[in-house]
Structure formats: structure tokens, C-alpha cells
Amino acid sequence: MKQDNFTAELARFTVDSRWEDIPAPVVREALRSIVNFAGCAIGGSRSDAVERALHVLGRYSGPRTASVFGRTERIDIFAAACLNAMSANVLTFDDTHVPTVMHPGSSVAPPLFALAEERRISGRDLLHAFVLGVEVCCRIGRSISPWHYSHGYLITSTCGVFGAAAGVGKLLGLSARQMTWALGNAANQASGLVETLPDMAKNLAVGNSARGGLFAALLAEQDFTGGERPVEGTFGFANVMGNEPDVTQLTTQLGERWEILFNAYKPYPTGVVLHPVIDACLQLRAEHSVAAGDVAQITVRGNPLLGERCDRPTPRNGREASLSVQHCCAIAFVDGAAGLRQFTDAAVAKPEVLALRGRVHMTCHPDIGVEEAHVEVRMTSGASYAKHVPYLRGSMQCPMSDAELELKFIDQAAISAPDCDAVNAIKSLWKLETQDDVSSVIRLLTPRMVKK
């Protein structure tokens, strides 16, 4: 093996990995990530984007062997991977790999669950494949960050397709060479644009990353060639879609530094850079009994990414509001909450929210981290209150507890799929490692009366 063949080394690591090699904390974090993913997929299952996509995909579906989480419909495995990825991502409530700001769970988990409804797969094998898929996509993401995302590539989809391919490839038992080809097949499907963040096309890109990764691995199983150095080659993914990429990130401390341990989970259905802002607003409201009608001005100081992605003073609907710093500040002070109900079209149109959004001012500084924010509130009385949040809630420094992840799951199910057995689904997901057949768990993630 050539010393500089990083793709082949990453592929070999994925193929040779044994369950016994995975540290217990990594397994535990994988379970947390999958619980979070499943809840988000159910939560987004009735969104307009998923409804419209299902209308199209359902008309042309192949064998209806797979489930759409939170729904009664059955569909083919490619469409299921796509739709469950879209659902998990559509509410902006999915996990975040902090170093790259990608959402690996939404791309990697759906094709594994889809395949598990066609081929008998144990929970342990699915968990193992999930860990490795997250490892692959996040390492590729590290190699091209932060340039890749800051220049308009939707990193969740462009890198997520690699994780989906690697995870499925592990379940299929691909050889090292086939795994390299799977990554090459994935590289040729990598796409997604930040420009479409407020639109349904963004969720389509994430859906395509899950579906494309499944396709890439199944093709490789048939010896469909994908090149020998598809990531680090002269015209490979990293050099084409990165600026002076650090391809050593693909293999540095491989098997020692596990990327899933850098995952964070969202307490609010918004872009992760908005979370410390929301934290600060909610804390100010509680600590100083701030009444929204008495606020003269809200000043926010945050990371440049906050300005680039979330400066939307007049969001038109709930989707845009989830990426609006102005709305997040206003709704936090008006409602004292920032859950799913605060990012609906109705919430956007509240008169008191409309009024307060116009009083939000933002500045950005490169010395402020993605996970932190400064918020100052000036009252009509002349009083002023300030709050600095150094680490957003849900981050590695301030993680959500297992109980909080369960409540998040239950709340989403209650809104979007009340006929799902959310409580028993959660119990089964926590015990995924001991499940002989994942399809029995999947049945709990769909309404009790499933149409055949």
C-alpha cells in the first residue's frame, strides 16, 4: 500500500474493525445518537417537505419492504433511506459534529435501518456500522474544514454520503478494495449547497446522501469500481471541494480518537450556532424577569458563522425562523421557550414577536467560538442586562442527559406521530446492542396499525 493512499487506509480500517475494538464510551454515544436520530425522524415525518417527497417517491417505488419512521406507508429501501434522512434533518433538530458542524446521524443511520428491513441485521452489527460510518464522514469533513462549509458546500450531505457508504459497506461485508470503491462511488454523488438552507432542497440533499451512500455500497458489492484514491487523489473529493485540504485527518489517531465523541445534541430545533444565543436569552429572561414588551434593544455578539447563516430579520415561515437569530431572540423573550411550537408559521406571525425582531442587532467577531455567544438586553427603563454563554447547552461541555434526549423524543412523537409507541421504542433503542433483529425495533418506530 502506498503511504499516501489515505482512502485505502481508511477503508481497510473500516473493514478490519471488530466490535471488540469499539470502546464502551463510543458505544454509549452511538446509542445516544441513534435515539436522537430516531426521535428526529419521527418528529419530521409529517413535515411539508417529507409529504411532498413521499408523494413523488411513492408513485415510483420498488418493492415496499421498508418503513418510513412515524408513518404507516411502506416503500423501497432507497426511498426509505432518503425519506428518513429528510425527516431527521428537516426540523433542524439533529445531532451536530462540532468540529465540522455537520449532522452525521441523519445521513448514516437511515440506510442502515433500511437495509435491516431487507436483510436480517443484529443491533450490535448496526451499532458497529453506525460508529464506523460516522467516523468516516467526520474524518473526511475534518480534512476540508472549515473552508468547505464556509464556501457554500452543505457538509452534512457532501460528507454524509461517505459515512452512509462506509456503514452500509460494513454491514455488507465488503472487502477493503470494495470499500475503497464504495467511497469512490459516494464521492461521485457528493453534493449540496448552503444557498438552499431555508428551502426543502437542503433536506433533499441530506436525503440523497443517505440514499446515495446505500447505492454506492451496493454497487461496490457488485465490484462496481470507484477508483483507488477518490478522496485524496489529485482530482479527488478533498482537492476538488477543499482548499489546501489536510488529508492526514483521514487517518490521524485512527482507532484512538473517535469522532462520535465530538457529537452534540440539540435542545432547540434551530441551527447549532443559534443555540448559545437562545441559551443566553432564556437565562436573561428568567434571571431578570424580562418582559418582552419592555425590551428596547437586544444586542447579540457571536461567531461569524452566525451572521453568515442566520441573519434573517424577516423570516417568512417556520423553516426560515429556525435559521433566524432575530426570531430566536424574540421568541425566547416572548414565550420563554424555544421548542417545536416556537418555530411554526403561527409563531412567526405573532405581533409581539414581529415587534421584538426589529429590535435585535447583531455583530460578529472571529475570536468568538461557534459554541458561545454574548447577549445584552437594554430595557425601556434604561436598565441593561448581559449574559455570556461560553458553551451551548447540548455541547460536550454541557451535554444533554439521556433523560433529556428521551423527553425530546417523546415530545416529537406526541406532535407528529401520537400512535407510535414512543416509550417502548426508546427502551428498545437503548437495548439495541442486545437485539437479534433490528426490524423488531423498527416496528416500534411506526404507528401501531401498519398498513400492509
N, C-alpha and C positions, 0 to 999 in steps of 0.2 A: 504494500500500500504506500502510495506517495505520501510524504509527510504533510503536504498541503491539501490533501483530499479531506477537507473537513466534513463534507456531506457524507462521504462513505464512513468516516469515523462515527459520526452521529447516528447513521443508520445501523452500523454494527452494534453500537451501544444499545440501541432500542431493541434489536433482535436478540441480543445475548442476555438482556436484563432478566433476572429471576425475581419472583415475588419475594424471596428471602432477602434480596438486596435492598428492598424498599424500607427505609427506617419507619418506625411506628409513628413519629410526628407527621411524616409525609402522608401516610395512610389516613391519619386522622384529618388532615387538612383536605385531602381528596374527598373524604366523606362530607365534610362541611361544604365544599364547593359543589358537590352533586346535589346535596339538599337545597342549597341556594339556587342552583340551576333549575331543578325540578319545580320549585315554587314559582320562579320567574316565568318558566314556560307555561305553567297553568295560568298565572296572572295575566299574561299577554295573549292568551289563546282566543279571546273574544275581541281583540283589537281590530280596528278597521283594516289595517294592513294585512293581518292574517286572514280575515274574512275574504278579502279581495283575492289574495294569492291562492287560497284554498278553492275559491270559485273557478279559477283557471286550471290549477293543477289537478283538481278533482275530475274535470272533464276529460283529461287525457291520462289518467292514472293507469299504471300497470297493475299487477296482482296486488290486491288490497290486504297486505299482510301486516301492516304496521299501524301504530296508533299515533294520533295527534293528541298530545297531552291536554287534559282539560276538556276534551270534546268526545263525541260519540263516533265521529267519522273514522273509517279505516282508509288507508291509502298505501301506495307502494313505498318501499324503503327510501328511495331517493327523495320523494316529495316529503316524507315524514321527517327526514333529516333536515330538509330545508325549512319546513314549517315550524318545527320545534325550536330550531335556531332563531328564526324570526321572532317567535313568541317570547323566547327567553331574553331577547335583546330589545324588543320594541318599547318596553316601558322604561328603558334606561336604568334598570334595577339589577343588572347582572354584575358578576364579580369583576374585579379590576386587578391586573398585574401591575403593581405600582411603578416599577422601573420603566415600563414601556407604555403604560396607560392603555393596554389592550384588555379585552374581555375574553379570556381563553375558554371559559366554561361553555359559552354559547356556541362556539364553533366545534369544540372537541367532543362534548358529551352527546349531542343529538345523533350523529351517525353510529355511535357505539350502541345506543339504545335501539336504534332502528335495526341494526344488524342482529341484535339479540332477539328480535321477534321472528327472524328467519332461521337463524342457527342457534342451537342451544348454547348459551354462554353463561358461565357462573358469575356471581357477583364479584368474586375475587379477581377473575380474569378481566372483567370490565374495569374494576378499580385500577388494576395494574396498567391496562392500556390507557386509561384516562391520565394517570400520572405521567406516563411517557409522552402522550400527545401534548399535554400542557408543557412539558419540559422542552420538546422540540420547537413548538411555535414561539415560546417565550425567548428561547435562546436565539432563534432567528430574528425575533423582534429586537433583542438587545444589540445584535450586530449592526443594525441600521438606525438605531435610535440615538438622539431624538430627531435627526434630520428628516427621516421618512414621514413621520406623522405631521411634523410642523410644515412640511411642504405639500400637504394635501392628500396623502395616501391614508386610507382608512385601515389602520394597522390591525384592527380586530379581524377584518376579512382577508387582507393581503397575507397576513402571517397565520391566521387561524386555519387556513386551508392546509397548511403543512402539518399542524397538530392533528387535524382530523384524519389526514392520510396516515400519519405515523401510528395513531391509536388504532385505527381500523386495520392497518397492516400488521400490528402486533396480534390482534385477535385472529387474523387470517393465517398467522404463522409464516409470514413472508421470509425469504432468505435475505441476507444482507444486501445482495445485489438487487433483488426485487424491491427492498425497502428504499434503496437509493433511487430506483426508477419511480417508486411511488412519490417520493419527494420531488422528483423532476416533473412528473405528471401534475403534481399540485402546483408547482411553480408556474406552469403554463396556464393555470386557471386563477392565479392570484390577481385580484382586482378589488376596487372600492375607492370612493372619493369622499373626502371630508366635506366637499361642497354640498353633498346631499344629506348632511347630518339631520336637518329638520324634516326630511322627507322620507317617504316609505322606501325609496330606493336604497337608503342606508341599511334598512333591515333586510332588503333583498340581497345586498352584498354579503351580509353575515350569513343569511340562509344559503347562499351559493357557496360560501366557504365550507360549510358542513357537507352539503351535497357534493361539491367538487372533491373534497378530501375522500369521501366514500368511493366516488367514481375512480379517483386516482389509484387507490389501493386495490380495488377490484380489477382494474386494468393491469396493474403490476403483477397480480396473482396469475394473470394470463401471459406473463412475460412481455407486456407492452412496455417497450423501452422508454426511458425518460432521461437519458444522459448520465454521465459519470460524475460531473461536478456542477449540478444545476443550481446550487446556492452560491458558491464562491468562485465559479468559473469567470473568465474574462467578461463574458456576456451573460452571466448567471444572475439570479434574482438580486443578490446583495449589491452587485456592482451596477446593475441597471436601475434599481429602485432605492439606492442609498448613495450617500456622498462620502467617499472615503470610509467604507464600512470596516468595522473591526470584526472580521470573521473568526478571530480566535475565540470570540464569545460563544461560538458554536460548541466548543469542546473544553473550555477552561473549567477546571474542577468538576468535570463531568462525573456524576455519581457521588459527588461530595456536596455540592451546592445545588439544592433542589428548588426549582423556580416556583413551584406551587406554594412554597412557604413565604413568598413575597405577594401572595394574593390578599386582597382586601374585599370586604363585602359592604354593600351599600344599605344604610338605613333609610335613605331617601331615593325616590325614583328620578334622579337627575344625573347630569354629568358629574363625574367624581370631583372635578375641580371646583364645583359649586358647594360641595359638602361642608368644607370648613366655614364658608360664608353663612350657610344655613345654621350650622352649629353656633356661630357667634351671635346671629340674630335671635335665635331661640333662647340662648343664655342671657342676653341683654334684656329681652322681654320679661323673662322670669325673675331675674335679679333686681330689676328696677321698676317692675310693674308698668312697663312701657305700653301706653295706649296708642294704637296706630294713628288715630285722629290727631294726636298731639305731637307727631313727628314732623319736624321742619325739614330735615335732610338726613339722608343715610350716605355715608362715605365708605366705600369699600376699597381696600388695597390688597391686591393679590398677584399671583404669578402671571406672566404674560399670556400663558395658555388660557387663562380666564377671560382675558379680553378678546383673544383670537377666536374662541369657540362660543362664548356665552354673552356677548354684548348684544342683547336683543331687547331694546326698551319697549317695543310694542308687539309682543308675541300675538299671533292671530288665533292660536288654539293651544290645547294642552300639550301637544307634541313640542311646539316651539317653546312653550313655557318651561318645559323641563330642561331647556338649554338657555334660559334667560336669567342672568344674575338679578336683573331688575324685578322680575316676577318672584324669584326665590326670596329676596329680601322682603318684598311687600307681603307675600302670603304668610311668611313666617311671623311677621308682626301682627297681621290681621287675624290669622287663625290660631297662632301658637302651635302650629303643626306643619309638617311637610311630607305627608303621605300620599297615597294614590289619589285621594279625594281632593288634594290641593293642586293637582295638575290635570284637571279636566277642563273642557271648554267652558263649563259653567264657572269654574273658579277664576279663569282668565278674565271673564266678563264682569266680575264683581265690581261695583262702583268704587268701593273703598280700596280695592287692590289697584284699580286703574289709577286712582289719585295718587297712591303712595309710590307706584312705579316711577312716576315722573319726578320724584324727589330723590332718586338713587343716583349717586355719582361714583364713578369707578376710575381708579388709576392702577397701573400695573408696574411691577418692578422685578427685574431678573433675579434679584437677591432674595426674593420671597419664594419659598418652595411650593410645589404643586399641592402639598398636603396642608398648607397653612393659609391663614387669611387674617386681615385686620379690618374690623368694622367699628365705625364711630357713628353714634346717633346724636343728633342735635335736636333738642325739643323746642317747641314754640315758646316755652317759658325761659329759654336761654340756657337751661341745663344741658350738659353734654356727657355721654357715657361711651366708653370704649372697651373693646374686647379683642384680645389676640388669641387665636386658636392655633397652636403650634402643630397639632396633629389631628386630622379629621377623625370623627367617630367612625369606626369600622376599619381603621388602618391597623397595621401590625402593632403600632404603639398603643392603640386604643381600640382593640378588636371587639366586634360584636360577639356576644356569648352564643353558645349553642341554643339556649332558650330564646334569645332574640331572633336567631335565624328561624326557629320553629314558629314564632309568632308572626314573623314576616310571611312565611309560607302560608300559614292558616288565614291570614288577612287577605292575601291574594286569592286563595281558593274560595273564600267566602264571597268575594266580589265577583269573580269570573266563572267559577265552577263549583257552586254550592253542593252539587250532587256527588262530588268526588269525596272519597273517604280520606280526608286530609290527615287526620290523626294517625290512622293505621299506615298510611303511605309514608309518613315521616318515620314511624317506628321501623318499618321495613327498610327504608333507605339507610338509617343508622346501622342496621344489621346486614348491609349489603354484602359484606365480606363473607358471611356465612350462607348466603343464598345459593342454592344449586342451579337455579334457573331464573335469570333476570326478568323473564316475561311475566312471572308471577307478581313482581313488584310493579311492573308497568301497568298491570290491570288496575292497581290501586290509584294510578295517576290519571285515570279516565273515569267518567261518570259511571255509577253502578250499573245502569241499564245500557249496555253497549250494543249498538246495532250490529248485527252480523252481516 
